[in-house]
Amino acid sequence: MTDAPPTSSGAAPSSLARAVADRAVATHFDSVVDTLADLVAFRTVADSEVRNGRHPDFVRLKAYLADAAARLGLDFEDHGAALVLGLGRSPDRLGLLTHADVRPAHAAAWKTDPFRLDRDSEPGRLLGRGVEDDKAAIAAALYSLKALRDEGLPARRRVELIVSLHEESDWTPFREFLAGWSPPPLNIAFDALYPVVTGEFGAGAIRITLRDDAPAVSPRGPWLASFTGGGYLSQVPGSAEAVIVGADETLAAAIERDATEAEAGWFEIDRGGDTIHIRSRGVAVHSSAPWTGRNAIIQLAALLGRHPWPPTAAGTMVRFVNDLIGPGHHAERFGDLAYAHDVMGRLTLTLATLTMADGGGGFVAALSIRRPAGRTAREVEKTVRAALDGWRRRTGLSFDWTTDVGDPYYVESAPHVPVLLDVFRHYTGRPAPGPISVGGGTQARLLPNGVNFGPAMPDEPYTGHSDHEFMTVDRLRLNLRMYTAVLVELAG
């Protein structure tokens, strides 16, 4: 994440913008929190059997937002894959992009039901799946529009709150929506970081499959029967497990000692006869910023890598992880894959999941790759191939692999960026010399002049996609204030 050249004028928001923003907080903040609670309660997680727009939980969410639009004086359109809530009739338009779908939540990892807004267990924080990504933004944007309507604004631009229902999974339905609907010429997404995000890495995946076609397992010695972990590609894994079979007392004692010395408190080890079950606990975060979390698979591979294993698929996977990935976040061991862009920053590579191969008899490693501008997709794929071919030659091991390399997004300039920077600087007191780039990819890239404005701070952990997703009450209040000031400046 790197600062771009300065684009802020350094001016404070107008007195009208400041006054309307203050009134929005004083009048509507409690309603924003209550609306957030309502939104979190909708279990808007993608189902592979049905498109989100027709899923019962999404249908109920649509009805809720239609009622909210009527109550707040906004017009409402249901386009199937997206909802549009609008204010004003000007032909000149400003878009506010959010999304209502969320990542799965593993209830056992949460203190309370992740689909019930927790206002009490951690004073000053609002916890629940989708709070930071992206339902608090929807709630705040709704009442920013309400504040403008209360003032008789906008006059200069119509404002349209676009709620995508297909951001966390397949983007195809949202692309189809845009193909039949003319988006505004200026767009602000609330799905990344402050101060303003004008560059997004290209997100993709590398998948490596190792199979036990002819397992070389000695019944007299210990061998690694299983090595799995992670939940999905866009999350740094918070848990991983390994099963060792045929272990003797010497190996069991050595593993216990290694776990204590290397990562005390991050492993659980159970024994039953000659079988050892190791559980690795990490800190799950969004894979766009892997350095903010703790990769449970990587730390388990490091522990297992202290001991030699017969070349089962699981044993070979330990070697692969330690040889080509390791503890770094920027492909430091993956051949010549590591590179950086002067403005956008460095490529990241994250081992996100280890799963059983289809039909069993092997394991699949899924790596999240996020690349900046500076190399073509073809060049990146060529570098991946060279690194894997090199490891194959060094080890003599066989495996299958596929890669999918996404394209980065970078906006050289957009007319509304100076206003966003000035509002951020005024209300936070931070210098914000210019826009930044992030490792994640949002649907802002699909809209004209699409940039992101929050909702998270760049120097604080991003909790979206984690098992401890939250937003502070102060941050939500600040977001409401800044959203409203921006709308007054750009549309009022």
C-alpha positions as CSV (number, residue, x, y, z in Angstrom):
1,M,0.0,0.0,0.0
2,T,1.7,3.2,-1.2
3,D,0.7,6.8,-1.4
4,A,0.1,8.3,-4.8
5,P,1.1,11.9,-5.7
6,P,-0.8,14.6,-3.7
7,T,-4.2,15.5,-5.2
8,S,-5.9,17.3,-2.3
9,S,-6.6,21.0,-2.4
10,G,-6.2,21.3,1.4
11,A,-9.5,23.1,1.8
12,A,-11.9,22.4,4.6
13,P,-15.5,21.3,3.7
14,S,-18.0,24.1,3.3
15,S,-19.9,25.4,6.3
16,L,-23.1,23.9,4.8
17,A,-21.4,20.5,4.5
18,R,-20.2,20.6,8.1
19,A,-23.5,21.7,9.5
20,V,-25.5,19.0,7.6
21,A,-23.0,16.4,8.7
22,D,-23.3,17.4,12.3
23,R,-27.1,17.3,12.2
24,A,-27.0,13.9,10.5
25,V,-25.0,12.5,13.5
26,A,-27.1,14.2,16.1
27,T,-30.4,13.2,14.5
28,H,-29.8,9.8,12.9
29,F,-26.9,8.0,14.5
30,D,-29.0,5.7,16.7
31,S,-31.1,4.8,13.7
32,V,-27.9,3.9,11.8
33,V,-27.0,1.4,14.5
34,D,-30.5,0.0,14.6
35,T,-30.5,-0.4,10.8
36,L,-27.1,-2.1,11.0
37,A,-28.5,-4.6,13.5
38,D,-31.4,-5.3,11.1
39,L,-29.0,-5.8,8.2
40,V,-26.6,-8.1,10.0
41,A,-29.5,-10.4,10.9
42,F,-30.0,-11.3,7.2
43,R,-27.8,-14.3,6.5
44,T,-26.8,-13.1,3.0
45,V,-24.2,-15.8,2.2
46,A,-24.0,-17.1,-1.3
47,D,-25.5,-20.5,-2.1
48,S,-24.1,-22.3,-5.1
49,E,-27.6,-23.7,-5.9
50,V,-29.4,-20.4,-6.5
51,R,-28.4,-16.9,-7.5
52,N,-28.3,-14.5,-4.6
53,G,-31.1,-12.3,-5.9
54,R,-33.5,-15.2,-5.6
55,H,-32.2,-16.7,-2.4
56,P,-34.8,-16.3,0.5
57,D,-32.5,-14.4,2.8
58,F,-31.6,-11.9,0.0
59,V,-35.3,-11.6,-1.0
60,R,-36.1,-10.6,2.6
61,L,-33.2,-8.1,2.5
62,K,-34.6,-6.6,-0.7
63,A,-38.0,-6.2,0.9
64,Y,-36.4,-4.6,4.0
65,L,-34.5,-2.1,1.9
66,A,-37.5,-1.3,-0.3
67,D,-39.4,-0.4,2.9
68,A,-36.5,1.6,4.2
69,A,-36.4,3.6,0.9
70,A,-40.1,4.4,1.2
71,R,-39.7,5.5,4.8
72,L,-36.7,7.7,4.1
73,G,-38.1,9.3,1.0
74,L,-35.9,7.5,-1.6
75,D,-36.9,5.9,-4.8
76,F,-36.1,2.2,-5.2
77,E,-35.3,-0.2,-8.1
78,D,-34.7,-3.9,-7.9
79,H,-32.5,-5.1,-10.7
80,G,-32.1,-8.7,-9.4
81,A,-28.3,-8.6,-8.9
82,A,-28.3,-5.1,-7.4
83,L,-30.6,-2.6,-5.8
84,V,-30.6,1.1,-6.5
85,L,-31.9,3.6,-3.9
86,G,-32.0,7.1,-5.3
87,L,-32.5,10.7,-4.3
88,G,-33.0,13.6,-6.7
89,R,-33.9,14.0,-10.4
90,S,-30.8,15.7,-11.8
91,P,-29.5,14.1,-15.0
92,D,-26.0,14.4,-13.5
93,R,-25.5,11.5,-11.1
94,L,-23.3,10.3,-8.3
95,G,-23.1,6.6,-7.4
96,L,-22.4,5.2,-3.9
97,L,-21.5,1.5,-4.2
98,T,-21.9,-1.0,-1.4
99,H,-22.6,-4.7,-1.2
100,A,-25.0,-6.7,1.0
101,D,-23.6,-10.2,0.6
102,V,-21.1,-11.5,3.2
103,R,-18.6,-14.2,3.6
104,P,-19.6,-17.4,5.6
105,A,-19.2,-17.2,9.3
106,H,-18.1,-20.2,11.4
107,A,-20.3,-19.8,14.5
108,A,-17.9,-21.8,16.8
109,A,-15.2,-19.1,16.3
110,W,-17.5,-16.3,17.5
111,K,-18.4,-15.2,21.0
112,T,-22.0,-14.9,20.0
113,D,-24.2,-15.5,16.9
114,P,-22.3,-13.8,14.1
115,F,-25.7,-12.9,12.5
116,R,-26.8,-10.9,15.5
117,L,-25.3,-7.5,16.1
118,D,-23.3,-7.7,19.4
119,R,-23.3,-4.3,21.0
120,D,-22.3,-5.3,24.5
121,S,-19.5,-7.9,24.8
122,E,-16.8,-5.5,23.8
123,P,-17.7,-1.9,24.9
124,G,-17.3,0.6,22.1
125,R,-17.4,-2.1,19.3
126,L,-20.2,-3.4,17.1
127,L,-19.5,-7.0,16.2
128,G,-21.1,-9.2,13.6
129,R,-20.6,-10.7,10.2
130,G,-20.7,-8.0,7.5
131,V,-20.4,-5.1,9.9
132,E,-17.2,-3.8,8.3
133,D,-17.8,-5.5,5.0
134,D,-20.2,-3.9,4.0
135,K,-23.4,-3.5,6.0
136,A,-22.4,-0.6,8.2
137,A,-21.7,1.3,5.0
138,I,-25.2,0.7,3.7
139,A,-26.7,1.9,7.0
140,A,-24.6,5.0,7.1
141,A,-25.2,5.8,3.4
142,L,-29.0,5.5,3.9
143,Y,-29.0,8.1,6.6
144,S,-26.6,10.4,4.8
145,L,-29.2,10.4,2.0
146,K,-31.9,11.0,4.6
147,A,-29.9,14.0,5.9
148,L,-29.7,15.5,2.4
149,R,-33.4,15.0,1.9
150,D,-34.1,16.7,5.2
151,E,-32.2,19.8,3.9
152,G,-33.9,19.8,0.5
153,L,-30.8,18.5,-1.3
154,P,-29.4,17.4,-3.7
155,A,-29.8,20.0,-6.4
156,R,-26.7,19.5,-8.5
157,R,-26.5,15.7,-8.8
158,R,-28.9,12.8,-8.2
159,V,-27.3,10.4,-5.8
160,E,-27.8,6.6,-6.2
161,L,-27.0,4.1,-3.5
162,I,-26.1,0.9,-5.4
163,V,-26.3,-2.2,-3.3
164,S,-24.6,-5.2,-5.1
165,L,-25.8,-8.6,-4.1
166,H,-22.9,-10.4,-5.8
167,E,-19.6,-9.1,-4.6
168,E,-18.2,-11.8,-2.3
169,S,-18.8,-14.6,-4.8
170,D,-19.4,-14.6,-8.6
171,W,-19.4,-11.2,-10.1
172,T,-21.1,-12.3,-13.3
173,P,-24.7,-11.3,-12.2
174,F,-23.4,-7.8,-11.2
175,R,-21.6,-7.4,-14.6
176,E,-24.8,-8.4,-16.3
177,F,-26.7,-5.8,-14.4
178,L,-24.2,-3.1,-15.5
179,A,-24.5,-4.2,-19.1
180,G,-28.2,-3.3,-19.0
181,W,-28.0,-0.2,-16.7
182,S,-26.1,3.0,-17.3
183,P,-24.0,3.7,-14.2
184,P,-23.3,7.3,-13.0
185,P,-20.2,9.0,-14.3
186,L,-18.8,9.5,-10.8
187,N,-18.7,6.7,-8.2
188,I,-17.6,6.2,-4.6
189,A,-17.4,2.7,-3.1
190,F,-17.4,2.1,0.7
191,D,-15.6,-1.2,0.6
192,A,-11.9,-0.7,1.3
193,L,-9.8,1.8,3.2
194,Y,-9.4,5.5,3.8
195,P,-8.4,8.1,2.7
196,V,-9.1,7.2,-1.0
197,V,-8.3,4.1,-2.8
198,T,-7.6,4.6,-6.5
199,G,-5.6,1.4,-7.1
200,E,-6.5,-2.3,-6.6
201,F,-4.4,-5.3,-7.1
202,G,-5.4,-8.0,-9.6
203,A,-6.7,-10.9,-7.5
204,G,-6.1,-14.5,-8.7
205,A,-5.2,-18.0,-7.5
206,I,-2.6,-20.7,-7.9
207,R,-3.7,-24.2,-7.2
208,I,-1.3,-27.1,-6.7
209,T,-2.6,-30.7,-6.4
210,L,-0.4,-33.4,-4.9
211,R,-1.7,-37.0,-5.1
212,D,-0.9,-40.3,-3.4
213,D,-0.7,-42.3,-6.7
214,A,1.7,-44.7,-5.1
215,P,2.3,-43.7,-1.5
216,A,5.6,-44.7,-0.1
217,V,4.6,-45.3,3.5
218,S,6.5,-47.6,5.8
219,P,4.3,-49.3,8.3
220,R,7.2,-49.3,10.7
221,G,7.8,-45.6,10.8
222,P,5.7,-42.4,11.4
223,W,4.0,-40.8,8.4
224,L,1.9,-37.8,7.8
225,A,-1.7,-38.9,6.9
226,S,-3.4,-35.5,6.6
227,F,-2.5,-31.8,6.4
228,T,-5.5,-29.4,5.9
229,G,-6.6,-25.9,6.8
230,G,-8.3,-22.7,5.9
231,G,-11.8,-21.7,4.8
232,Y,-11.7,-19.7,1.5
233,L,-9.4,-18.0,-0.8
234,S,-9.9,-14.4,0.4
235,Q,-9.0,-15.2,4.0
236,V,-5.7,-15.9,5.7
237,P,-6.4,-19.2,7.4
238,G,-7.2,-19.1,11.1
239,S,-6.9,-22.9,11.6
240,A,-5.1,-25.9,10.3
241,E,-4.7,-29.6,11.3
242,A,-2.3,-32.5,10.7
243,V,-2.6,-36.2,11.6
244,I,0.6,-38.3,12.1
245,V,0.3,-42.0,12.1
246,G,2.8,-44.5,13.5
247,A,4.4,-42.1,16.0
248,D,6.6,-43.4,18.8
249,E,7.3,-41.8,22.1
250,T,10.5,-40.1,20.8
251,L,8.7,-38.3,18.0
252,A,5.7,-37.4,20.2
253,A,8.0,-35.8,22.7
254,A,10.0,-33.9,20.1
255,I,6.8,-32.5,18.5
256,E,5.5,-31.4,21.9
257,R,8.9,-29.7,22.6
258,D,9.0,-28.0,19.2
259,A,5.5,-26.7,19.5
260,T,6.2,-25.2,22.9
261,E,9.5,-23.6,21.8
262,A,8.4,-22.4,18.4
263,E,4.9,-21.0,18.9
264,A,3.8,-21.5,22.5
265,G,0.0,-21.2,22.8
266,W,-0.8,-21.5,19.1
267,F,-0.9,-25.4,18.9
268,E,-3.1,-28.1,20.5
269,I,-1.7,-31.6,20.4
270,D,-3.7,-34.8,21.2
271,R,-2.4,-38.3,21.3
272,G,-4.2,-41.6,20.9
273,G,-2.0,-44.7,20.6
274,D,0.4,-44.1,17.8
275,T,-1.6,-41.3,16.3
276,I,-0.9,-37.6,16.9
277,H,-3.4,-34.9,16.0
278,I,-2.0,-31.3,15.8
279,R,-4.3,-28.3,15.6
280,S,-2.8,-25.0,14.6
281,R,-4.5,-21.7,15.6
282,G,-3.9,-18.5,13.7
283,V,-5.5,-15.1,13.2
284,A,-7.9,-15.0,10.2
285,V,-7.9,-11.8,8.3
286,H,-8.6,-10.7,4.7
287,S,-6.0,-12.1,2.4
288,S,-5.5,-8.6,0.8
289,A,-3.4,-7.7,3.9
290,P,-1.9,-11.0,5.1
291,W,0.7,-9.3,7.3
292,T,-2.1,-8.2,9.7
293,G,-3.0,-11.8,10.5
294,R,-1.3,-15.1,11.4
295,N,-1.4,-18.0,8.9
296,A,-2.2,-21.2,10.7
297,I,-1.2,-23.4,7.8
298,I,2.2,-21.8,7.4
299,Q,3.1,-22.1,11.1
300,L,2.0,-25.7,11.1
301,A,4.1,-26.4,8.1
302,A,7.1,-24.9,9.8
303,L,6.5,-27.1,12.9
304,L,6.1,-30.3,10.7
305,G,9.1,-29.3,8.6
306,R,11.5,-29.9,11.5
307,H,11.0,-33.7,10.9
308,P,11.5,-35.8,7.8
309,W,8.3,-37.5,6.3
310,P,7.8,-40.2,3.8
311,P,6.6,-38.8,0.5
312,T,2.8,-39.1,0.9
313,A,0.8,-36.2,-0.5
314,A,0.6,-34.7,2.9
315,G,4.3,-35.1,3.6
316,T,5.2,-33.6,0.2
317,M,2.8,-30.7,0.8
318,V,4.8,-29.8,3.9
319,R,7.9,-29.6,1.9
320,F,6.3,-27.6,-0.9
321,V,4.9,-25.0,1.6
322,N,8.2,-24.6,3.3
323,D,10.3,-24.5,0.1
324,L,8.2,-22.2,-2.0
325,I,6.0,-20.1,0.4
326,G,7.4,-19.9,3.9
327,P,6.5,-17.1,6.4
328,G,6.8,-14.1,4.0
329,H,3.9,-12.4,2.4
330,H,5.4,-11.3,-0.9
331,A,6.4,-14.5,-2.7
332,E,10.0,-14.2,-1.5
333,R,10.6,-17.9,-2.0
334,F,8.5,-18.4,-5.1
335,G,11.2,-18.0,-7.8
336,D,11.1,-14.6,-9.4
337,L,7.4,-14.0,-8.8
338,A,8.0,-11.1,-6.3
339,Y,7.8,-7.6,-7.8
340,A,6.5,-4.1,-6.9
341,H,5.0,-1.1,-8.6
342,D,6.2,2.4,-7.6
343,V,2.8,3.6,-6.5
344,M,0.8,0.4,-5.9
345,G,3.3,-1.5,-3.9
346,R,4.4,-5.2,-3.7
347,L,2.7,-8.4,-4.9
348,T,1.3,-10.6,-2.2
349,L,1.1,-14.4,-2.1
350,T,-1.0,-16.2,0.6
351,L,-1.5,-19.9,1.2
352,A,-5.3,-19.7,1.9
353,T,-6.5,-23.3,2.0
354,L,-5.3,-26.9,2.0
355,T,-8.1,-29.4,1.2
356,M,-8.5,-33.0,0.2
357,A,-8.4,-33.6,-3.6
358,D,-11.5,-34.7,-5.3
359,G,-11.9,-38.4,-4.8
360,G,-9.3,-38.4,-2.0
361,G,-5.8,-39.6,-2.3
362,G,-4.2,-36.2,-2.3
363,F,-4.4,-32.6,-1.3
364,V,-4.9,-29.2,-3.0
365,A,-3.2,-26.0,-1.9
366,A,-4.9,-22.8,-3.0
367,L,-2.8,-19.7,-3.0
368,S,-4.2,-16.2,-3.2
369,I,-2.1,-14.1,-5.5
370,R,-2.6,-10.3,-5.6
371,R,-0.5,-8.4,-8.1
372,P,0.0,-4.7,-8.8
373,A,0.5,-3.1,-12.2
374,G,4.0,-3.4,-13.7
375,R,3.8,-6.9,-15.3
376,T,1.3,-8.4,-17.7
377,A,-0.7,-11.4,-16.7
378,R,1.3,-13.5,-19.2
379,E,4.5,-12.5,-17.6
380,V,3.2,-13.4,-14.1
381,E,2.0,-16.8,-15.4
382,K,5.3,-17.4,-17.0
383,T,7.1,-16.7,-13.7
384,V,4.8,-19.0,-11.8
385,R,5.5,-21.8,-14.3
386,A,9.2,-21.3,-14.0
387,A,9.1,-21.5,-10.2
388,L,7.0,-24.6,-10.2
389,D,9.1,-26.3,-12.9
390,G,12.3,-25.5,-11.0
391,W,10.9,-27.1,-7.8
392,R,9.8,-30.1,-9.8
393,R,13.4,-30.5,-11.2
394,R,15.0,-30.1,-7.8
395,T,12.7,-32.6,-6.0
396,G,11.8,-35.0,-8.7
397,L,8.2,-34.8,-7.5
398,S,5.1,-34.7,-9.7
399,F,2.1,-32.5,-9.3
400,D,-0.7,-30.7,-11.2
401,W,-1.3,-27.0,-11.1
402,T,-3.5,-24.3,-12.5
403,T,-3.3,-20.5,-12.3
404,D,-5.7,-17.6,-12.7
405,V,-4.2,-14.2,-12.7
406,G,-6.5,-11.1,-12.3
407,D,-5.8,-7.7,-13.7
408,P,-4.9,-4.7,-11.5
409,Y,-7.0,-1.5,-11.5
410,Y,-5.4,1.9,-11.3
411,V,-7.1,5.3,-11.7
412,E,-4.7,8.0,-12.7
413,S,-7.1,10.8,-11.7
414,A,-10.7,11.3,-10.9
415,P,-12.5,14.6,-10.4
416,H,-14.0,13.8,-7.0
417,V,-10.8,12.6,-5.3
418,P,-9.7,16.0,-4.0
419,V,-13.1,16.5,-2.2
420,L,-12.8,13.0,-0.6
421,L,-9.3,13.8,0.6
422,D,-10.2,17.2,2.0
423,V,-13.2,15.7,3.9
424,F,-11.0,13.0,5.3
425,R,-8.3,15.4,6.4
426,H,-10.7,17.7,8.1
427,Y,-12.6,15.2,10.1
428,T,-9.6,12.9,11.1
429,G,-6.8,15.4,11.4
430,R,-4.6,13.1,9.4
431,P,-2.4,14.5,6.6
432,A,-3.6,12.2,3.8
433,P,-1.3,13.6,1.1
434,G,-2.9,11.5,-1.6
435,P,-4.8,8.3,-2.6
436,I,-3.5,4.8,-1.9
437,S,-3.6,1.3,-3.4
438,V,-4.8,-1.9,-1.7
439,G,-4.3,-5.6,-2.2
440,G,-8.1,-6.3,-2.4
441,G,-10.3,-6.0,-5.4
442,T,-13.7,-4.3,-5.2
443,Q,-16.5,-3.7,-7.7
444,A,-15.5,0.0,-7.8
445,R,-13.3,-1.1,-10.8
446,L,-16.4,-1.9,-12.8
447,L,-17.8,1.7,-12.5
448,P,-16.7,4.9,-14.2
449,N,-14.3,6.8,-12.0
450,G,-14.8,4.2,-9.3
451,V,-12.8,4.9,-6.1
452,N,-13.1,3.7,-2.5
453,F,-13.6,5.9,0.5
454,G,-13.3,3.8,3.6
455,P,-14.7,2.3,5.7
456,A,-11.5,1.1,7.4
457,M,-8.4,3.1,8.4
458,P,-5.2,2.1,6.6
459,D,-3.1,1.8,9.8
460,E,-5.6,-0.4,11.7
461,P,-6.5,-4.1,11.3
462,Y,-9.2,-4.7,8.7
463,T,-11.6,-7.2,10.3
464,G,-13.8,-8.0,7.3
465,H,-13.7,-11.7,6.5
466,S,-12.3,-12.4,9.9
467,D,-13.9,-14.4,12.8
468,H,-13.8,-11.2,14.8
469,E,-15.4,-8.7,12.5
470,F,-16.4,-5.4,14.0
471,M,-16.5,-1.6,13.7
472,T,-16.1,0.8,16.5
473,V,-19.0,3.0,17.4
474,D,-16.7,6.0,16.9
475,R,-15.7,4.8,13.4
476,L,-19.4,4.4,12.4
477,R,-20.2,7.8,13.7
478,L,-17.2,9.3,11.8
479,N,-18.3,7.5,8.6
480,L,-21.8,8.9,8.8
481,R,-20.3,12.4,9.3
482,M,-17.9,12.1,6.4
483,Y,-20.3,10.4,4.0
484,T,-22.8,13.2,4.6
485,A,-20.2,16.0,4.1
486,V,-19.1,14.4,0.9
487,L,-22.6,14.2,-0.4
488,V,-23.3,17.8,0.4
489,E,-20.0,18.9,-1.4
490,L,-20.6,16.7,-4.5
491,A,-24.3,16.8,-4.9
492,G,-25.8,19.6,-2.8
